[in-house]
Amino acid sequence: KSVAEGIKKVFDDPTSAEHVAARARVLVEERYSWDLLAPQYGEVFQTVKPRKEMKKILFLAPIYPPDIGGPATHALHLVRGFRAAGFRVRVFARFRTRLLSIFRILFASRYADILYTNDVTASGIHAWLSRKPYIVRVGGDLLWERAGVNISMREFYARGLHRKSLRFVIGKRVLSRAARVIVPATNLVSLYENVYGIPPEKIILVPNPIPEGNQFHEEVRLRGLQESDFRGKIILFAGRDVPYKNVSVITRAVEKIPNARFVHVKDTAHTDVKRYIALASVCVSAATTEFSPNFILECIGAGKPVLVSREHGLSFPLPE
């Protein structure tokens, strides 16, 4: 019901919605940019090893383009940034055969100065086994995401539903031995400090970046996509079809809105996602908890009205 009401407010008062979207875009562009964030990553790495001792990075990424989603997009940009800065980067992606992956990564880690992983269990355990210094970037909380419960992350841990999980035990060990733990959202800082017991000095908040607005619209224009390709009111969500994203909630909400169409973009290239965003009327994420979501940030960067949970994990409050 609240999702449907939020979407209706956008269509009933488009002037106010545009004003709110403009305010949010200013906030995002002040805080979320690769130009601002790249130096932060450099500083994090140099707290582990001096730059002259850190020439070779082994990058572990279970989700990597052409996969869709925030982790894949972030991984690609980060690898490009490392290489542009003069690092030698070797990437291991999509861990389909666990035992073979372990042996291959342990062998490759012998020649790396430091490991970087963007997952706690799927690839973090490989870094933990390597006995080399490693940095973990945690883009969300898989324990809550895969629990299949329709409650927020905060409530999930408050009820103690995590205590008997093997994933929690493994994750705690991987994070405890990491040299640094990078998170993109404020709600993850408190989670890993208070629940997982990670010392606060090891947890670094680095928010997700977004593309510059003018570059975003230029890419869309060059591909010749027109407003006439879409009809009616377009409600957009782009991301994986996993339970905690509550895609069915958006579907039911859109059914209550006249002349509205729900478009769910999944399993496609990131450039295609950006084209859909350019044509959307409003962008929606119905997850009860989010972690500075890339999709919402990109929609704000494109000047679109967005609807997202108050537990969004952004480092600033969104206008309502």
Helices and strands as residue ranges (DSSP letters): H 2-12, H 14-31, H 34-46, G 51-53, E 56-61, H 70-84, E 88-93, H 98-109, E 114-117, H 124-130, E 134-137, H 142-145, H 153-158, H 166-177, E 180-183, H 186-194, G 200-202, E 203-205, H 213-222, G 227-229, E 233-238, G 243-245, H 247-254, E 260-265, H 270-279, E 282-284, H 294-301, E 306-307
